[in-house]
């Protein structure tokens, strides 16, 4: 085993896919859990991007490669910029194909200039309460990965968990680092309890460290179809503003598989000079896969309750209350519940049935499809809007435009709009006119008139918009010019 040298560098790979349906109604398709903060200072994506701060082992650390759904590109870019990550390579998946193709795209991007960095692949929707312990585990793994091993990180189990896959430790390679004995599927309760007693099993975290070219060689060996499809998609990729778009048809032809199944589980018995090793880690990890998992990560009161937002609890135990509804949520006389309130939906569930929320969302998708996809508050690259009220032939929105940002130059076939400036200064284009509106001033946009709203100031611009007309859907937008390249690419 050789030690890392000064030419080695770590390339963080943030795997930012996934819908997080088990955390509905807070996590939704258009704004899934990796972009949420769950009461913390930073969102889960931001926490993942910052997780390596303070790593001393290597002098060189690159800006991340981010692999995310094309629909989430502006959210990801904005959240990373908010924590000082402004030059990440953001690869846009045309379709979800699991983690093996995502890491393959990231590896192809990492070697494009002839380099061969160490890829640290981290799902962007995991919690790590002890970042220092995580960095220590990475430092233990570095010399092994630098020498050509593929590393996964195993979590020291604290309970007989049936919701995770497990890794059985093999021979010890160095302190805290072991050969991979075997991967196992999610066990039953009795098996999980027996494994916990042996001390030989670790939870599978889904975090990996491997040289870029080692990964490409391994995926080509085990899954040449995935390698070929990703290589074709990457070779035909195009630049879209600051994003990289692999070819849609080539990537959609790629099989869906995980890093574990495609490569990692096959390595121990393969004739490849690429050891599979696991680093044991106790860092307060959780994949935050359900509401009961979130409850385990939050501070609790003397009765075992955890709260986020405006809540009042009485005679209540072992309960999670998450209030983002803009109104008080009061709970009395219950135990072992999950209560989640958003402005447009409320979930009440037995904590023991938290995993069943995914199936519930399937029902919601059939009966109330909009509530499965989007929140009432919708994020856009220029800011956000909140649909405050709606009725027959009218809709009221609160719109906030970031400083220096601008909506597209657009028109509507079926609605007129009234704008009232609540805060800041608005620059309005209406037909051939361009003018400014100050606070408490208003204007009217007739049906069929081309128009644009911009914020020329240094503080957020907030307006109230009243729409009226025969049809008020978001698809009644004809974009004429757009700063964000949305005219041809999509309707986001």
C-alpha positions in Angstrom: 0.0 0.0 0.0 1.4 3.4 -1.0 0.7 6.6 0.8 -1.0 9.5 -1.0 1.3 12.2 -2.4 1.0 15.8 -3.2 -0.3 15.1 -6.7 -3.4 13.3 -5.4 -6.6 15.3 -5.0 -10.0 14.6 -3.6 -12.9 15.2 -5.9 -16.2 15.3 -3.9 -19.0 13.8 -5.9 -22.4 14.9 -4.6 -25.1 12.5 -5.7 -28.1 14.7 -5.6 -30.9 12.6 -7.1 -33.8 11.0 -5.3 -37.3 12.1 -4.5 -37.4 11.5 -0.8 -41.1 10.4 -0.9 -41.0 9.0 2.6 -40.6 12.5 3.9 -43.8 13.9 2.2 -45.3 16.4 2.6 -42.1 18.3 3.2 -40.1 16.5 0.5 -41.8 16.6 -2.9 -40.7 15.8 -6.4 -39.9 19.4 -7.4 -38.2 20.1 -4.1 -36.9 16.9 -2.5 -35.3 16.3 0.9 -31.7 17.1 -0.2 -32.7 20.8 -0.6 -34.4 21.0 2.8 -32.8 22.0 6.2 -35.1 20.2 8.7 -34.5 22.9 11.3 -30.7 23.1 10.7 -28.7 26.1 9.5 -27.9 24.6 6.1 -29.8 22.3 3.8 -28.7 18.7 3.4 -27.0 19.5 0.1 -25.1 22.3 1.7 -24.1 20.2 4.7 -22.7 17.6 2.3 -20.7 20.2 0.4 -19.2 21.5 3.6 -18.5 18.1 5.2 -14.9 18.0 4.1 -14.0 21.4 5.5 -11.0 20.9 7.8 -9.7 17.7 6.1 -6.0 17.9 6.6 -4.7 14.8 4.7 -4.5 16.2 1.3 -3.4 19.7 0.3 -5.5 19.7 -2.9 -9.3 19.5 -2.9 -11.4 20.2 -5.9 -14.7 21.9 -6.2 -17.4 19.2 -6.3 -18.9 17.4 -9.2 -22.7 17.4 -8.6 -25.0 14.9 -10.4 -28.6 16.0 -10.2 -32.0 15.9 -11.9 -32.2 18.6 -14.7 -35.3 20.0 -13.1 -33.3 20.8 -9.9 -30.3 22.5 -11.5 -31.0 26.0 -10.4 -31.9 25.0 -6.9 -28.6 23.1 -6.6 -26.5 25.9 -8.1 -28.1 28.5 -5.8 -27.8 26.5 -2.6 -24.1 25.7 -3.3 -23.4 29.4 -4.1 -24.9 30.3 -0.8 -22.1 28.4 1.0 -19.3 29.6 -1.3 -19.3 26.7 -3.8 -19.6 28.6 -7.0 -17.5 26.6 -9.6 -18.9 23.1 -9.1 -19.4 21.0 -12.2 -23.1 20.2 -12.3 -24.1 17.2 -14.4 -27.7 17.0 -15.3 -29.2 13.5 -15.5 -31.9 13.4 -18.2 -33.5 10.5 -16.3 -32.9 8.8 -13.0 -30.7 5.7 -13.4 -29.4 5.1 -9.9 -25.9 5.7 -8.4 -23.7 3.6 -10.7 -24.4 5.6 -13.9 -24.2 8.8 -11.8 -20.8 8.0 -10.5 -19.7 7.0 -14.0 -20.7 10.4 -15.4 -18.8 12.1 -12.5 -15.7 10.0 -13.2 -15.7 10.8 -16.9 -15.9 14.5 -15.9 -13.1 14.2 -13.4 -10.6 12.7 -15.9 -11.5 15.0 -18.8 -8.2 16.9 -18.4 -6.1 13.8 -18.0 -6.2 13.8 -14.2 -7.1 10.9 -11.9 -8.5 12.2 -8.6 -9.9 10.3 -5.8 -13.7 10.4 -6.0 -15.5 10.7 -2.7 -19.1 9.9 -3.6 -21.6 11.1 -1.0 -25.4 11.1 -1.3 -26.6 14.7 -0.7 -29.5 13.6 1.5 -27.6 12.1 4.4 -27.1 13.4 7.9 -23.7 13.3 9.6 -23.9 14.8 13.1 -20.2 14.4 13.8 -18.4 15.8 10.7 -15.0 15.5 12.4 -15.5 11.8 12.9 -16.4 11.5 9.2 -13.3 13.4 8.1 -11.2 11.1 10.3 -12.7 8.1 8.6 -11.9 9.6 5.2 -8.3 10.1 6.3 -8.0 6.5 7.3 -9.4 5.5 3.9 -7.2 7.7 1.8 -4.0 5.6 1.5 -6.0 2.5 0.6 -7.9 4.3 -2.1 -4.8 6.0 -3.4 -3.2 2.6 -3.8 -6.2 1.4 -5.9 -8.7 -0.1 -3.5 -12.4 0.7 -3.6 -13.6 1.9 -0.2 -17.0 2.0 1.3 -17.9 3.4 4.8 -19.7 1.2 7.2 -21.6 2.6 10.1 -21.2 1.2 13.6 -24.7 -0.1 14.3 -26.5 1.2 17.4 -29.7 -0.9 17.2 -31.0 -4.0 15.3 -32.1 -1.9 12.3 -34.1 -3.7 9.6 -34.2 -0.8 7.2 -30.6 -0.8 6.2 -28.3 -3.2 4.2 -25.3 -4.6 6.1 -21.6 -5.3 5.4 -19.8 -8.1 7.2 -16.3 -7.2 8.1 -13.4 -9.4 6.8 -9.7 -9.3 7.7 -8.3 -6.1 9.3 -6.1 -4.2 6.8 -5.2 -1.3 9.1 -6.8 0.4 12.2 -10.5 0.8 11.5 -10.2 -0.5 7.9 -11.2 -4.1 6.9 -11.6 -6.2 3.8 -15.2 -6.6 2.8 -16.4 -10.0 3.9 -19.9 -9.8 2.3 -22.8 -7.5 1.6 -26.2 -8.5 2.9 -29.7 -7.4 2.2 -32.0 -5.8 4.8 -32.4 -8.4 7.5 -35.4 -9.4 9.6 -35.6 -8.3 13.2 -34.2 -11.6 14.7 -31.3 -11.6 12.2 -30.5 -7.9 12.8 -30.4 -8.5 16.6 -28.1 -11.5 16.2 -25.7 -9.5 13.9 -25.6 -6.6 16.4 -24.4 -9.0 19.1 -21.5 -10.3 16.9 -19.9 -6.9 16.4 -18.9 -8.1 12.9 -21.6 -6.2 10.9 -21.8 -2.6 9.8 -24.6 -0.6 8.3 -24.1 0.2 4.6 -23.8 4.0 4.3 -23.7 4.2 0.5 -20.6 6.5 0.7 -17.6 5.5 -1.5 -14.0 6.5 -2.1 -12.2 5.3 -5.3 -9.8 6.6 -7.9 -11.7 7.9 -11.0 -9.9 5.6 -13.4 -10.2 2.6 -11.1 -14.0 3.2 -11.0 -14.1 3.5 -14.8 -12.1 0.3 -15.2 -14.3 -1.6 -12.7 -17.6 -0.5 -14.2 -16.4 -1.3 -17.7 -15.4 -4.8 -16.5 -18.5 -5.6 -14.6 -21.1 -3.6 -16.4 -19.8 -2.7 -19.9 -23.3 -1.7 -21.0 -23.5 1.0 -18.3 -20.0 2.2 -19.1 -20.7 2.4 -22.9 -24.0 4.2 -22.4 -22.5 6.8 -20.0 -19.5 7.3 -22.3 -21.8 7.9 -25.3 -24.0 10.3 -23.3 -20.9 12.2 -21.9 -19.2 12.4 -25.3 -22.3 14.1 -26.8 -22.9 16.3 -23.7 -23.6 20.0 -24.3 -23.0 23.1 -22.1 -26.2 24.8 -21.0 -25.2 28.0 -19.1 -23.1 26.6 -16.2 -24.5 23.1 -16.5 -23.4 20.0 -18.4 -26.1 18.1 -20.2 -25.3 14.5 -21.1 -27.1 13.4 -24.2 -30.7 12.4 -23.3 -31.2 9.5 -25.7 -27.9 7.9 -24.9 -28.4 8.2 -21.1 -32.0 7.0 -21.1 -30.7 3.8 -22.9 -28.5 3.2 -19.8 -29.5 0.4 -17.4 -30.3 1.5 -13.8 -28.1 0.0 -11.1 -26.5 1.0 -7.8 -22.7 1.3 -7.0 -23.1 -1.7 -4.6 -24.8 -4.1 -7.1 -22.9 -3.0 -10.2 -19.4 -3.2 -8.7 -18.8 -3.2 -5.0 -20.4 -6.6 -4.2 -18.6 -8.3 -7.1 -15.1 -7.1 -6.2 -14.3 -9.6 -3.4 -14.6 -12.6 -5.7 -13.4 -10.9 -8.9 -10.0 -11.4 -10.6 -9.2 -7.7 -10.4 -6.3 -6.0 -8.7 -8.8 -3.8 -6.8 -9.4 -4.7 -3.2 -12.8 -3.9 -1.7 -12.5 -2.4 1.8 -14.8 -1.0 4.4 -13.9 1.8 6.9 -15.8 1.6 10.2 -17.3 4.9 11.1 -19.3 6.3 14.1 -20.3 9.8 13.0 -23.9 10.1 13.9 -25.0 9.0 10.4 -28.5 8.7 9.1 -29.8 8.4 5.6 -32.9 10.2 6.8 -35.1 7.8 4.9 -38.3 8.4 6.9 -39.9 10.6 9.6 -39.0 8.3 12.4 -35.3 8.4 11.2 -35.5 12.2 11.5 -36.8 11.9 15.0 -33.7 10.0 15.9 -31.4 12.8 14.8 -33.1 15.7 16.5 -32.8 16.9 20.1 -35.7 15.8 22.3 -37.4 17.2 25.3 -37.8 15.4 28.7 -40.8 13.4 27.2 -38.9 12.2 24.1 -40.6 14.7 21.7 -38.9 16.7 18.9 -40.3 19.8 17.4 -39.5 22.1 14.5 -41.5 25.3 14.0 -44.4 26.8 16.0 -45.6 23.9 18.2 -47.3 23.5 21.6 -47.4 20.0 23.1 -49.3 18.8 26.2 -49.4 15.3 27.7 -47.5 14.0 24.6 -44.5 11.6 24.4 -42.1 10.2 21.8 -43.6 12.4 19.0 -42.2 14.4 16.2 -44.1 17.7 15.3 -42.8 19.6 12.2 -44.7 22.8 11.6 -44.0 24.8 8.4 -47.6 25.9 7.9 -47.3 29.5 9.0 -49.7 28.7 11.9 -49.5 27.1 15.3 -49.7 23.3 15.5 -51.0 22.1 18.9 -50.8 18.4 20.0 -52.3 16.9 23.1 -52.6 13.4 24.6 -50.8 11.3 22.0 -47.7 9.1 21.9 -45.5 7.8 19.1 -46.8 10.0 16.3 -45.4 12.0 13.5 -47.3 15.3 12.7 -46.1 17.3 9.8 -48.0 20.5 8.7 -47.2 22.5 5.5 -49.3 25.3 4.1 -51.2 22.9 1.8 -51.0 19.4 3.4 -50.9 17.8 6.8 -49.5 14.3 7.6 -50.4 12.4 10.8 -48.9 9.0 11.1 -48.0 6.4 13.7 -44.2 6.5 14.1 -44.1 2.7 13.6 -45.7 3.1 10.1 -43.3 5.9 8.9 -42.0 3.7 6.1 -45.6 3.4 4.7 -45.6 7.1 3.8 -44.1 6.2 0.4 -47.1 4.1 -0.5 -49.4 6.8 0.8 -47.7 9.3 -1.6 -48.7 6.9 -4.4 -52.3 7.5 -3.5 -51.8 11.2 -3.2 -50.2 11.2 -6.7 -53.4 9.6 -8.1 -55.9 11.8 -6.3 -54.0 15.1 -5.9 -51.0 15.0 -8.3 -50.0 18.6 -7.8 -49.5 18.0 -4.0 -47.2 15.1 -4.7 -45.1 17.2 -7.1 -44.8 20.8 -5.8 -45.3 22.9 -2.7 -47.4 25.9 -2.5 -44.2 27.9 -2.4 -42.4 27.2 -5.7 -38.7 28.0 -6.2 -37.4 29.5 -9.4 -33.9 30.6 -10.6 -34.9 34.2 -10.0 -36.5 33.7 -6.5 -39.8 32.1 -5.6 -43.6 32.5 -5.5 -46.2 31.4 -3.1 -49.8 30.8 -4.3 -51.7 32.5 -1.5 -55.2 32.1 -2.7 -57.2 31.0 -5.7 -60.8 30.8 -6.9 -62.9 30.8 -10.0 -61.1 33.0 -12.6 -58.6 34.5 -10.1 -55.3 33.6 -8.3 -53.2 35.6 -5.8 -49.4 35.1 -5.6 -46.7 36.5 -3.4 -43.6 36.9 -5.6 -40.1 37.5 -4.4 -37.3 38.4 -6.9 -33.7 38.2 -5.9 -31.5 41.3 -6.2 -30.3 41.7 -9.8 -32.6 38.9 -11.0 -35.2 39.0 -13.7 -38.1 36.9 -14.9 -38.4 36.0 -18.5 -39.9 38.4 -21.1 -43.2 36.6 -21.6 -46.9 36.9 -22.4 -50.1 35.0 -21.5 -53.0 34.0 -23.8 -55.6 33.6 -21.1 -54.9 35.9 -18.1 -54.2 39.5 -17.2 -52.1 40.4 -14.1 -52.1 43.2 -11.5 -48.8 43.9 -9.7 -48.5 45.7 -6.3 -45.0 46.4 -5.0 -44.8 45.6 -1.3 -41.0 45.9 -0.8 -38.1 47.0 -2.9 -38.1 48.5 -6.4 -39.5 46.9 -9.5 -38.4 47.4 -13.1 -41.3 46.7 -15.3 -41.3 46.0 -19.0 -44.8 46.3 -20.5 -45.1 46.3 -24.2 -42.6 48.9 -25.5 -42.5 50.7 -22.1 -39.9 50.2 -19.3 -40.5 51.9 -16.0 -39.8 51.7 -12.3 -42.3 51.1 -9.5 -41.6 51.9 -5.8 -43.2 50.5 -2.7 -47.0 50.8 -2.7 -47.2 51.5 -6.4 -48.9 49.2 -8.9 -49.4 48.4 -12.5 -51.7 46.3 -14.8 -50.5 43.8 -17.5 -53.3 43.3 -20.1 -54.0 39.9 -21.5 -51.6 39.2 -24.5 -49.2 42.0 -23.6 -45.5 41.0 -23.5 -44.0 41.9 -20.1 -41.1 41.4 -17.7 -40.4 41.9 -14.0 -36.9 42.7 -12.8 -35.2 43.7 -9.5 -32.6 46.4 -10.2 -32.0 46.9 -6.4 -29.9 45.4 -3.7 -32.7 44.0 -1.5 -35.3 41.3 -2.5 -38.2 42.7 -4.4 -41.6 41.5 -3.1 -44.9 42.0 -5.0 -48.4 40.8 -4.7 -49.7 39.5 -8.1 -53.4 39.1 -8.8 -54.1 37.0 -11.9 -57.5 37.0 -13.5 -58.8 35.2 -16.6 -60.2 32.0 -18.0 -57.1 29.9 -17.4 -54.4 30.4 -14.8 -52.1 27.4 -15.2 -48.3 27.8 -15.3 -48.2 26.4 -18.8 -49.9 29.6 -20.1 -46.4 31.2 -20.3 -45.0 32.1 -23.7 -41.3 32.9 -23.1 -39.8 35.4 -25.6 -36.4 35.9 -23.9 -35.0 34.2 -20.9 -31.8 34.7 -18.9 -31.8 31.1 -17.7 -32.1 29.2 -21.0 -35.6 27.9 -20.4 -37.2 28.7 -23.7 -36.0 25.5 -25.4 -34.9 23.3 -22.5 -38.0 23.1 -20.4 -40.8 25.0 -18.7 -39.1 25.5 -15.3 
